[in-house]
Amino acid sequence: MFYCCCKKISCFLLCLLLCAGSTYAQQGQALKINQYSVSFRSDLSAWSIPATATPQLVLIRFAGLPGPAEKSALRAEHITVLDYLSSHTYSALLEPLAQPAGQAGITGMAAFEGRYKIAA
């Protein structure tokens, strides 16, 4: 009985470790778009958008995949999450007054550059 219980616990811990390792690996992956590597900045205070600015298209990397509640909270803070790309990264629109530095879950941001677009 004790052996069976220990075996179940060790299997559970192994599965937990594998899942956590896969999430960490995905988070640490470099993102490439059209053969270009994207460099994320972790200093989010540089991304404060003044009220007079035009909206900016950016790439946002999250610690985990945001759900509907997180996306709604970001929308209330003038950050519209658009499309999932890869490695916990989404395209997003920063509207005037956006303050991404105060948002939980955002680990890095990068400007969306024209060279990332796919030619039609």
DSSP file (Angstrom, degrees, kcal/mol; ACC not computed):
  #  RESIDUE AA STRUCTURE BP1 BP2  ACC     N-H-->O    O-->H-N    N-H-->O    O-->H-N    TCO  KAPPA ALPHA  PHI   PSI    X-CA   Y-CA   Z-CA
    1    1 A M     >        0   0    0      0, 0.0     4,-2.1     0, 0.0     5,-0.2   0.000 360.0 360.0 360.0 -48.2    0.0    0.0    0.0
    2    2 A F  H  >  +     0   0    0      1,-0.2     4,-2.4     2,-0.2     5,-0.2   0.907 360.0  51.6 -63.3 -41.5    2.8    2.4    1.0
    3    3 A Y  H  > S+     0   0    0      1,-0.2     4,-2.2     2,-0.2    -1,-0.2   0.907 109.5  49.8 -61.6 -43.2    4.8    1.5   -2.1
    4    4 A C  H  > S+     0   0    0      2,-0.2     4,-2.1     1,-0.2    -1,-0.2   0.897 111.0  49.1 -63.0 -42.6    1.8    2.1   -4.4
    5    5 A C  H  X S+     0   0    0     -4,-2.1     4,-2.3     2,-0.2    -2,-0.2   0.911 111.6  48.6 -64.7 -43.7    1.1    5.5   -2.8
    6    6 A C  H  X S+     0   0    0     -4,-2.4     4,-2.6     1,-0.2    -2,-0.2   0.880 110.1  52.6 -64.0 -38.3    4.8    6.6   -3.2
    7    7 A K  H  X S+     0   0    0     -4,-2.2     4,-2.2     2,-0.2    -1,-0.2   0.909 109.7  48.2 -65.1 -41.7    4.7    5.4   -6.8
    8    8 A K  H  X S+     0   0    0     -4,-2.1     4,-2.4     2,-0.2    -2,-0.2   0.911 112.8  48.3 -64.6 -42.5    1.6    7.6   -7.5
    9    9 A I  H  X S+     0   0    0     -4,-2.3     4,-2.6     2,-0.2    -2,-0.2   0.915 111.4  49.3 -64.6 -43.3    3.2   10.6   -5.9
   10   10 A S  H  X S+     0   0    0     -4,-2.6     4,-2.1     2,-0.2    -1,-0.2   0.884 111.4  49.7 -66.1 -36.6    6.5   10.2   -7.7
   11   11 A C  H  X S+     0   0    0     -4,-2.2     4,-2.4     2,-0.2    -1,-0.2   0.911 111.4  49.5 -65.5 -41.8    4.6    9.9  -11.1
   12   12 A F  H  X S+     0   0    0     -4,-2.4     4,-2.5     1,-0.2    -2,-0.2   0.928 111.7  47.9 -62.1 -45.7    2.6   13.0  -10.2
   13   13 A L  H  X S+     0   0    0     -4,-2.6     4,-2.3     2,-0.2    -1,-0.2   0.875 110.6  51.8 -64.6 -37.8    5.7   15.0   -9.4
   14   14 A L  H  X S+     0   0    0     -4,-2.1     4,-2.4     2,-0.2    -1,-0.2   0.926 110.8  47.6 -63.9 -44.8    7.4   13.8  -12.6
   15   15 A C  H  X S+     0   0    0     -4,-2.4     4,-2.4     2,-0.2    -2,-0.2   0.912 111.9  50.4 -61.9 -42.9    4.4   14.9  -14.6
   16   16 A L  H  X S+     0   0    0     -4,-2.5     4,-2.4     1,-0.2    -2,-0.2   0.903 110.8  49.0 -61.4 -42.6    4.4   18.3  -12.8
   17   17 A L  H  X S+     0   0    0     -4,-2.3     4,-2.4     2,-0.2    -2,-0.2   0.902 111.0  49.6 -64.6 -42.6    8.1   18.7  -13.5
   18   18 A L  H  X S+     0   0    0     -4,-2.4     4,-2.0     2,-0.2    -2,-0.2   0.901 112.2  47.7 -64.8 -41.0    7.7   17.9  -17.2
   19   19 A C  H  X S+     0   0    0     -4,-2.4     4,-2.0     2,-0.2    -2,-0.2   0.925 113.4  47.3 -66.0 -44.4    4.9   20.4  -17.6
   20   20 A A  H  X S+     0   0    0     -4,-2.4     4,-2.4     1,-0.2    -2,-0.2   0.896 111.7  51.4 -63.9 -40.3    6.7   23.1  -15.8
   21   21 A G  H  X S+     0   0    0     -4,-2.4     4,-2.4     1,-0.2    -1,-0.2   0.875 108.6  50.8 -64.8 -38.0    9.8   22.5  -17.8
   22   22 A S  H  X S+     0   0    0     -4,-2.0     4,-2.1     2,-0.2    -1,-0.2   0.887 110.9  48.5 -68.3 -38.5    7.9   22.7  -21.1
   23   23 A T  H  X S+     0   0    0     -4,-2.0     4,-2.3     2,-0.2    -2,-0.2   0.917 112.8  48.1 -65.7 -43.3    6.4   26.0  -20.1
   24   24 A Y  H  X S+     0   0    0     -4,-2.4     4,-2.1     1,-0.2    -2,-0.2   0.910 111.4  50.3 -63.9 -42.0    9.8   27.4  -19.1
   25   25 A A  H  X S+     0   0    0     -4,-2.4     4,-0.7     1,-0.2    -1,-0.2   0.903 111.3  48.3 -63.8 -41.0   11.3   26.2  -22.3
   26   26 A Q  H >< S+     0   0    0     -4,-2.1     3,-0.7     1,-0.2    -1,-0.2   0.899 111.1  50.8 -67.3 -39.1    8.5   27.8  -24.4
   27   27 A Q  H 3< S+     0   0    0     -4,-2.3    -1,-0.2     1,-0.2    -2,-0.2   0.871 111.8  47.5 -64.6 -37.3    8.9   31.1  -22.4
   28   28 A G  H 3< S+     0   0    0     -4,-2.1    -1,-0.2    -5,-0.2    -2,-0.2   0.526  86.3 114.8 -84.5  -5.7   12.6   31.2  -23.0
   29   29 A Q  S << S-     0   0    0     -3,-0.7     2,-0.2    -4,-0.7    -3,-0.0  -0.371  70.8-118.3 -66.9 140.8   12.4   30.4  -26.7
   30   30 A A        -     0   0    0     -2,-0.1     2,-0.5     1,-0.0    -1,-0.1  -0.579  27.2-130.8 -73.3 141.7   13.6   33.1  -29.1
   31   31 A L  E     -A   38   0A   0      7,-0.5     7,-2.8    -2,-0.2     2,-0.4  -0.846  22.9-169.2 -98.6 128.5   10.8   34.3  -31.4
   32   32 A K  E     -A   37   0A   0     -2,-0.5     2,-0.4     5,-0.2     5,-0.2  -0.966   7.0-176.9-118.6 133.5   11.6   34.4  -35.1
   33   33 A I  E >  S-A   36   0A   0      3,-2.6     3,-2.0    -2,-0.4    84,-0.1  -0.991  77.5 -14.6-128.2 122.0    9.3   36.1  -37.6
   34   34 A N  T 3  S-     0   0    0     -2,-0.4    -1,-0.1     1,-0.3     3,-0.1   0.891 129.1 -53.8  51.7  44.6   10.3   35.9  -41.3
   35   35 A Q  T 3  S+     0   0    0      1,-0.2     2,-0.5    81,-0.1    -1,-0.3   0.467 114.9 118.1  72.6   3.2   13.9   34.8  -40.4
   36   36 A Y  E <   -A   33   0A   0     -3,-2.0    -3,-2.6    79,-0.1     2,-0.3  -0.869  62.4-131.9-103.7 132.5   14.3   37.8  -38.0
   37   37 A S  E     -A   32   0A   0     -2,-0.5     2,-0.5    -5,-0.2    -5,-0.2  -0.629  18.5-135.8 -79.9 137.7   14.8   37.3  -34.3
   38   38 A V  E     -A   31   0A   0     -7,-2.8     2,-0.7    -2,-0.3    -7,-0.5  -0.823  10.4-150.8 -96.2 129.4   12.7   39.5  -32.1
   39   39 A S        -     0   0    0     -2,-0.5     2,-0.3    72,-0.1    72,-0.2  -0.893  12.3-154.4-102.1 116.0   14.4   41.2  -29.1
   40   40 A F        -     0   0    0     -2,-0.7     2,-0.5    70,-0.1    70,-0.2  -0.696   4.6-143.2 -90.7 140.1   12.0   41.7  -26.2
   41   41 A R  B     -B  109   0B   0     68,-3.3    68,-1.9    -2,-0.3    -2,-0.0  -0.882   7.4-164.5-100.8 131.2   12.7   44.5  -23.7
   42   42 A S        +     0   0    0     -2,-0.5     2,-1.5    66,-0.2    -1,-0.1   0.600  70.0  93.0 -89.5 -11.4   11.8   43.7  -20.1
   43   43 A D    >   +     0   0    0      1,-0.2     3,-1.0    66,-0.1    -1,-0.1  -0.659  52.4 174.4 -81.0  90.3   11.9   47.4  -19.1
   44   44 A L  G >   +     0   0    0     -2,-1.5     3,-1.9     1,-0.2    57,-0.4   0.653  62.3  78.9 -77.3 -15.6    8.2   48.0  -19.6
   45   45 A S  G >  S+     0   0    0      1,-0.3     3,-1.1     2,-0.2    -1,-0.2   0.778  84.0  65.8 -64.4 -23.9    8.2   51.6  -18.2
   46   46 A A  G <  S+     0   0    0     -3,-1.0    -1,-0.3     1,-0.2    -2,-0.2   0.604  91.7  65.8 -70.5 -10.5    9.6   52.7  -21.6
   47   47 A W  G <   +     0   0    0     -3,-1.9     2,-0.3    -4,-0.1    -1,-0.2   0.195  64.7 131.3-100.3  15.9    6.3   51.7  -23.2
   48   48 A S    <   -     0   0    0     -3,-1.1    51,-0.2    51,-0.1    -3,-0.0  -0.558  48.4-147.3 -69.3 128.3    4.1   54.2  -21.5
   49   49 A I        -     0   0    0     49,-2.1    48,-1.9    -2,-0.3    -2,-0.1  -0.873   9.1-133.1-104.4 119.8    2.0   55.8  -24.3
   50   50 A P    >   -     0   0    0      0, 0.0     3,-1.4     0, 0.0    47,-0.2  -0.222  25.4-108.4 -67.6 162.7    1.0   59.5  -23.8
   51   51 A A  T 3  S+     0   0    0      1,-0.3    -2,-0.0    45,-0.2    47,-0.0   0.762 117.4  52.1 -63.1 -26.9   -2.6   60.7  -24.4
   52   52 A T  T 3  S+     0   0    0      2,-0.1    -1,-0.3    44,-0.0     2,-0.0   0.477  89.4 104.7 -90.8  -2.3   -1.6   62.5  -27.6
   53   53 A A  S <  S-     0   0    0     -3,-1.4     3,-0.1     1,-0.1    -4,-0.0  -0.275  72.5-115.1 -77.3 161.5    0.2   59.5  -29.2
   54   54 A T        -     0   0    0      1,-0.1    -1,-0.1    41,-0.1    40,-0.1  -0.667  46.5 -86.1 -89.0 153.5   -1.1   57.3  -32.0
   55   55 A P        -     0   0    0      0, 0.0     2,-0.4     0, 0.0    40,-0.2  -0.262  45.5-145.1 -58.4 147.2   -1.8   53.6  -31.2
   56   56 A Q  E     -C   94   0B   0     38,-2.5    38,-3.2    -3,-0.1     2,-0.5  -0.953   6.4-136.2-120.9 135.3    1.2   51.4  -31.6
   57   57 A L  E     +C   93   0B   0     -2,-0.4    55,-1.8    36,-0.2     2,-0.3  -0.797  39.7 164.0 -87.4 125.4    1.3   47.8  -32.8
   58   58 A V  E     -CD  92 111B   0     34,-2.8    34,-2.5    -2,-0.5     2,-0.5  -0.818  39.5-117.2-134.4 170.7    3.6   45.8  -30.5
   59   59 A L  E     -CD  91 110B   0     51,-3.1    51,-2.1    -2,-0.3     2,-0.5  -0.968  29.5-164.5-110.1 129.9    4.5   42.2  -29.6
   60   60 A I  E     -CD  90 109B   0     30,-3.0    30,-2.6    -2,-0.5     2,-0.5  -0.964   6.1-156.2-119.3 129.4    3.9   41.3  -26.0
   61   61 A R  E     -CD  89 108B   0     47,-3.0    46,-2.8    -2,-0.5    47,-1.4  -0.898  14.5-159.5-103.9 132.0    5.3   38.2  -24.3
   62   62 A F  E     - D   0 106B   0     26,-2.9    44,-0.2    -2,-0.5     3,-0.1  -0.719  27.9-126.2-107.8 157.3    3.4   36.8  -21.3
   63   63 A A  S    S-     0   0    0     42,-2.7     2,-0.3    -2,-0.3    43,-0.1   0.844  99.0  -1.7 -67.4 -34.1    4.5   34.6  -18.4
   64   64 A G  S    S-     0   0    0     41,-0.3    -1,-0.1    24,-0.1   -41,-0.0  -0.911 100.2 -71.9-146.2 170.4    1.6   32.3  -19.3
   65   65 A L        -     0   0    0     -2,-0.3     2,-0.2    -3,-0.1    24,-0.0  -0.545  53.3-126.1 -71.8 125.3   -1.2   32.4  -21.9
   66   66 A P        -     0   0    0      0, 0.0    -1,-0.1     0, 0.0    39,-0.0  -0.480  21.9-147.6 -74.6 139.8   -3.7   35.1  -20.9
   67   67 A G     >  -     0   0    0     -2,-0.2     4,-2.5     1,-0.0     5,-0.2  -0.287  38.0 -82.5 -92.6-176.4   -7.4   34.0  -20.6
   68   68 A P  H  > S+     0   0    0      0, 0.0     4,-2.2     0, 0.0     5,-0.2   0.862 128.8  52.4 -57.8 -38.3  -10.5   36.1  -21.3
   69   69 A A  H  > S+     0   0    0      2,-0.2     4,-2.2     1,-0.2     5,-0.1   0.915 111.1  46.2 -66.2 -42.3  -10.4   37.8  -17.9
   70   70 A E  H  > S+     0   0    0      2,-0.2     4,-2.3     1,-0.2    -1,-0.2   0.907 112.8  50.1 -66.3 -41.3   -6.8   38.9  -18.3
   71   71 A K  H  X S+     0   0    0     -4,-2.5     4,-2.3     1,-0.2    10,-0.2   0.891 110.6  50.1 -63.8 -39.0   -7.4   40.1  -21.9
   72   72 A S  H  X S+     0   0    0     -4,-2.2     4,-1.9    -5,-0.2    -1,-0.2   0.901 109.7  50.4 -65.5 -41.5  -10.4   42.1  -20.6
   73   73 A A  H  X S+     0   0    0     -4,-2.2     4,-0.7     1,-0.2    -2,-0.2   0.893 111.6  48.6 -63.9 -39.5   -8.4   43.6  -17.8
   74   74 A L  H ><>S+     0   0    0     -4,-2.3     5,-2.3     1,-0.2     3,-0.8   0.892 107.6  54.8 -66.7 -39.4   -5.7   44.6  -20.3
   75   75 A R  H ><5S+     0   0    0     -4,-2.3     3,-1.6     1,-0.3    -2,-0.2   0.883 103.8  55.1 -61.1 -38.0   -8.3   46.1  -22.6
   76   76 A A  H 3<5S+     0   0    0     -4,-1.9    -1,-0.3     1,-0.3    -2,-0.2   0.743 106.2  53.1 -65.9 -22.1   -9.5   48.3  -19.7
   77   77 A E  T <<5S-     0   0    0     -3,-0.8    22,-0.7    -4,-0.7    -1,-0.3   0.083 127.5 -99.1-100.4  21.5   -5.9   49.5  -19.5
   78   78 A H  T < 5S+     0   0    0     -3,-1.6    17,-2.6     1,-0.2     2,-0.5   0.765  88.3 120.9  70.3  28.3   -5.8   50.5  -23.2
   79   79 A I  E   < -E   94   0B   0     -5,-2.3     2,-0.7    15,-0.2    -2,-0.2  -0.965  44.7-164.1-124.2 113.1   -4.0   47.4  -24.3
   80   80 A T  E     -E   93   0B   0     13,-2.5    13,-2.6    -2,-0.5     2,-0.4  -0.869  11.0-146.6-102.0 114.0   -5.8   45.3  -26.9
   81   81 A V  E     +E   92   0B   0     -2,-0.7    11,-0.2   -10,-0.2     3,-0.1  -0.660  25.6 172.3 -79.1 127.4   -4.4   41.7  -27.3
   82   82 A L  E     +     0   0B   0      9,-3.1     2,-0.3    -2,-0.4    10,-0.2   0.742  44.1   0.1-103.8 -95.3   -4.8   40.6  -30.9
   83   83 A D  E     -     0   0B   0      8,-0.0     8,-2.7     1,-0.0     2,-0.3  -0.797  59.7-122.5-111.2 143.1   -3.3   37.4  -32.3
   84   84 A Y  E     +E   90   0B   0     -2,-0.3     6,-0.3     6,-0.2     3,-0.1  -0.645  31.4 172.2 -76.5 133.3   -1.3   34.6  -30.7
   85   85 A L  E     -     0   0B   0      4,-3.3     2,-0.3    -2,-0.3    -1,-0.2   0.818  48.0 -67.3-104.5 -67.6    2.1   34.1  -32.5
   86   86 A S  E >  S+E   89   0B   0      3,-0.7     3,-1.3     1,-0.0    -1,-0.3  -0.932 101.1  37.4-179.0 161.5    4.2   31.7  -30.6
   87   87 A S  T 3  S-     0   0    0      1,-0.3     3,-0.1    -2,-0.3   -25,-0.1   0.878 130.1 -52.2  50.8  49.3    6.2   31.2  -27.4
   88   88 A H  T 3  S+     0   0    0      1,-0.2   -26,-2.9   -27,-0.1     2,-0.4   0.751 108.0 134.6  62.5  26.0    3.6   33.0  -25.2
   89   89 A T  E <   +CE  61  86B   0     -3,-1.3    -4,-3.3   -28,-0.2    -3,-0.7  -0.901  30.4 179.4-114.9 136.2    3.7   36.0  -27.6
   90   90 A Y  E     -CE  60  84B   0    -30,-2.6   -30,-3.0    -2,-0.4     2,-0.3  -0.915  30.4-119.2-124.9 152.5    0.8   38.0  -28.9
   91   91 A S  E     +C   59   0B   0     -8,-2.7    -9,-3.1    -2,-0.3     2,-0.3  -0.692  43.6 178.2 -81.2 150.4    0.5   41.0  -31.2
   92   92 A A  E     -CE  58  81B   0    -34,-2.5   -34,-2.8    -2,-0.3     2,-0.6  -0.983  30.3-126.6-152.6 158.9   -1.2   43.8  -29.4
   93   93 A L  E     -CE  57  80B   0    -13,-2.6   -13,-2.5    -2,-0.3     2,-0.7  -0.954  16.9-155.5-112.8 119.6   -2.3   47.4  -29.9
   94   94 A L  E     -CE  56  79B   0    -38,-3.2   -38,-2.5    -2,-0.6   -15,-0.2  -0.856  17.4-164.2 -93.4 116.6   -1.2   49.9  -27.3
   95   95 A E    >   -     0   0    0    -17,-2.6     3,-1.8    -2,-0.7   -46,-0.2  -0.537  38.4 -65.7 -95.4 165.3   -3.6   52.8  -27.3
   96   96 A P  T 3  S+     0   0    0      0, 0.0   -45,-0.2     0, 0.0    -1,-0.2  -0.188 123.7  24.6 -51.0 141.5   -3.0   56.3  -25.8
   97   97 A L  T 3  S+     0   0    0    -48,-1.9     2,-0.1     1,-0.3   -46,-0.1   0.454  85.0 152.6  78.7   6.9   -2.7   56.2  -22.0
   98   98 A A    <   -     0   0    0     -3,-1.8   -49,-2.1   -20,-0.2    -1,-0.3  -0.437  24.9-172.3 -66.7 138.4   -1.5   52.5  -22.0
   99   99 A Q    >   +     0   0    0    -22,-0.7     3,-1.2   -51,-0.2   -51,-0.1  -0.690  12.6 168.7-130.7  77.4    0.7   51.6  -19.1
  100  100 A P  G >   +     0   0    0      0, 0.0     3,-1.7     0, 0.0     6,-0.2   0.734  67.6  75.1 -66.3 -21.1    2.0   48.1  -19.6
  101  101 A A  G 3  S+     0   0    0    -57,-0.4   -56,-0.1     1,-0.3   -57,-0.1   0.803  95.0  50.7 -62.2 -28.0    4.5   48.4  -16.8
  102  102 A G  G <  S+     0   0    0     -3,-1.2     2,-0.5   -58,-0.1    -1,-0.3   0.379  88.1 104.5 -90.6   5.7    1.7   47.9  -14.2
  103  103 A Q    X   -     0   0    0     -3,-1.7     3,-1.0    -4,-0.1     2,-0.1  -0.766  67.7-131.5 -97.2 125.6    0.2   44.8  -15.8
  104  104 A A  T 3  S+     0   0    0     -2,-0.5     3,-0.1     1,-0.2    -2,-0.1  -0.418  87.3  28.1 -68.8 143.7    0.8   41.4  -14.2
  105  105 A G  T 3  S+     0   0    0      1,-0.2   -42,-2.7    -2,-0.1     2,-0.6   0.151  83.5 118.4  95.6 -19.4    1.9   38.7  -16.5
  106  106 A I  E <   + D   0  62B   0     -3,-1.0   -44,-0.3   -44,-0.2    -1,-0.2  -0.721  30.6 171.4 -84.3 121.7    3.7   40.8  -19.1
  107  107 A T  E     -     0   0B   0    -46,-2.8     2,-0.3    -2,-0.6   -45,-0.2   0.620  60.7  -6.6-105.1 -16.0    7.4   39.7  -19.2
  108  108 A G  E     - D   0  61B   0    -47,-1.4   -47,-3.0   -65,-0.0    -1,-0.3  -0.969  53.1-154.8-172.6 158.4    8.6   41.6  -22.3
  109  109 A M  E     -BD  41  60B   0    -68,-1.9   -68,-3.3    -2,-0.3     2,-0.3  -0.970   6.6-174.4-140.1 155.3    7.6   43.8  -25.3
  110  110 A A  E     - D   0  59B   0    -51,-2.1   -51,-3.1    -2,-0.3     2,-0.1  -0.991  32.5-106.0-146.4 147.5    9.0   44.6  -28.7
  111  111 A A  E     - D   0  58B   0     -2,-0.3     2,-0.7   -53,-0.2   -53,-0.2  -0.471  35.9-117.4 -69.7 144.6    8.0   47.0  -31.4
  112  112 A F        -     0   0    0    -55,-1.8     2,-0.2    -2,-0.1   -55,-0.2  -0.779  36.2-155.8 -84.6 116.5    6.3   45.4  -34.4
  113  113 A E    >   -     0   0    0     -2,-0.7     3,-1.9     1,-0.1     4,-0.3  -0.642  23.4-120.7 -97.4 152.0    8.6   46.1  -37.3
  114  114 A G  G >  S+     0   0    0      1,-0.3     3,-1.5    -2,-0.2    -1,-0.1   0.790 109.1  66.9 -59.2 -30.3    7.6   46.3  -41.0
  115  115 A R  G 3  S+     0   0    0      1,-0.3    -1,-0.3     3,-0.0   -79,-0.1   0.636  89.1  67.0 -69.5 -11.3   10.1   43.5  -41.9
  116  116 A Y  G <  S+     0   0    0     -3,-1.9    -1,-0.3     2,-0.1    -2,-0.2   0.670  79.0 103.5 -79.8 -16.3    8.0   41.1  -39.8
  117  117 A K  S <  S-     0   0    0     -3,-1.5     2,-0.5    -4,-0.3   -84,-0.0  -0.359  74.7-124.5 -69.2 145.4    5.1   41.3  -42.3
  118  118 A I        -     0   0    0     -2,-0.1     2,-0.2     2,-0.0    -1,-0.1  -0.789  24.9-121.2 -91.2 127.4    4.6   38.5  -44.7
  119  119 A A              0   0    0     -2,-0.5    -1,-0.0     1,-0.1     0, 0.0  -0.453 360.0 360.0 -68.4 137.3    4.6   39.5  -48.4
  120  120 A A              0   0    0     -2,-0.2    -1,-0.1     0, 0.0    -2,-0.0   0.449 360.0 360.0 -83.9 360.0    1.4   38.6  -50.2
